[in-house]
Amino acid sequence: MPESTPTPRLSTKISAIAESATLKVDAKAKALQAQGRPVISYAAGEPDFPTPEHIVEAALVAARDPKAHRYTPAAGLPDLRAAIAEKTLRDSGLEVDPSRVIVTNGGKQSVYEAFQVLLNPGDEVIVPTPFWTTYPEAIALADGVAVDVFADASQNYQVTVEQLEAARTPRTKVLLFVSPSNPTGSVYPPEQTKAIGEWALEHGIWVITDEIYQNLTYDGVRATSIVEAVPELAEQTLLVNGVAKTYAMTGWRVGWTVGPADAIKALGNLQSHLSGNVNNIAQRAAIAALTGPQDAAEAMREAFDRRRKLIVGELNKIDGFETPTPQGAFYVYPDVTALLGRTFGGVTPTTSLELADLMLDQAEVAAVPGEAFGPSGYLRFSYALGDDQLLEGVQRLQRLFAS
């Protein structure tokens, strides 16, 4: 008898998932810090501020309320869905009924669920690149195909309609649109956002727009939502957002998706089996974040702005760093291709992955290499860390690359 093919021990789909590169670098940095090494990490996209006090207080009040010890509807507390609808109108220019909102365990769950609900096997998703490291994995888990469209520093990391059209095929189902961007901090201007939205509308392409950084913009720039630029696009758009970045609430795990009624119904069905409701107490904290005073959030934004200017100026003092000035989020994404092939401390890196290892080994500075977000030749630095550490880390790099 012919030998049978052995059954894989684990799911081949799950086994193919790569660990989050940003979390991997951050974990390595923290492990070295635990060993006593003075590593400065620019790896994690996480504000270093405490959650504002009035939000914490709302959670404490909720924790003492027996009603908050119970399940909520899988789609979220009605009051929170209403607050999200109000925020969506205020910041994204889209008026929606709260029934078109679903609350998720952070923006990452929203991203995962969005691709699960929209994609069939073989459907293509156009992914402007550089991209957040989770997007390709979430697409693959939904049996979709990621189609990368790369825009480099000379384009301010912003793709054009012409590039998108060149990537479109009969299998194109979804466009991923992220502004402000992780990892680049780039913010699309309103006219380019409108042109891209009109292109998606013309070709019947769904849009997943990740707006998690929309309130973190600088230089008087406003992040124009694609559904505000092209209102007719709302019936084929899922908006992903959350409280994590604006309110320093990364660990609270509250995100959401806003979209057409049929898609939200499907998302609710999925979530009812996947996770049920988000933590009841965290939801009540999120209500306080969205409806309460915004002065603490504004103070954090102003601090990020100050750090943004500092890190761009200091990195651009390094020969070989080309660092565009970002107008959103809390990342810079320098092009470091000019450093590749040069020797530092007896090591000659040929990729940004090797360059990041060199920086960690010789300067005790952690940054995420471009391979995590697309092509090699770039580094992502988060400036969501203390001012003193931010400057000290860059000065270490100045000394390293001057040698």
Sequence and secondary structure as in RCSB ss.txt:
>XXXX:A:sequence
MPESTPTPRLSTKISAIAESATLKVDAKAKALQAQGRPVISYAAGEPDFPTPEHIVEAALVAARDPKAHRYTPAA
GLPDLRAAIAEKTLRDSGLEVDPSRVIVTNGGKQSVYEAFQVLLNPGDEVIVPTPFWTTYPEAIALADGVAVDVF
ADASQNYQVTVEQLEAARTPRTKVLLFVSPSNPTGSVYPPEQTKAIGEWALEHGIWVITDEIYQNLTYDGVRATS
IVEAVPELAEQTLLVNGVAKTYAMTGWRVGWTVGPADAIKALGNLQSHLSGNVNNIAQRAAIAALTGPQDAAEAM
REAFDRRRKLIVGELNKIDGFETPTPQGAFYVYPDVTALLGRTFGGVTPTTSLELADLMLDQAEVAAVPGEAFGP
SGYLRFSYALGDDQLLEGVQRLQRLFAS
>XXXX:A:secstr
        SS HHHHT    HHHHHHHHHHHHHHTT   EE       S   HHHHHHHHHHHT GGGGS   TT
  HHHHHHHHHHHHHHH     GGGEEEESHHHHHHHHHHHHH  TT EEEEEES  THHHHHHHHTT EEEEEE
  GGGTT   HHHHHHH  TTEEEEEEESS TTT     HHHHHHHHHHHHHTT EEEEE TTTT B TT     
HHHHSGGGGGGEEEEEESTTTTT GGG  EEEE  HHHHHHHHHHHHHHT S  HHHHHHHHHHHHS  HHHHHH
HHHHHHHHHHHHHHHTTSTT B     BTTEE  B GGGTT  BTTB   SHHHHHHHHHHHH EE EEGGGTSS
SSBEEEE  S HHHHHHHHHHHHHHHH 
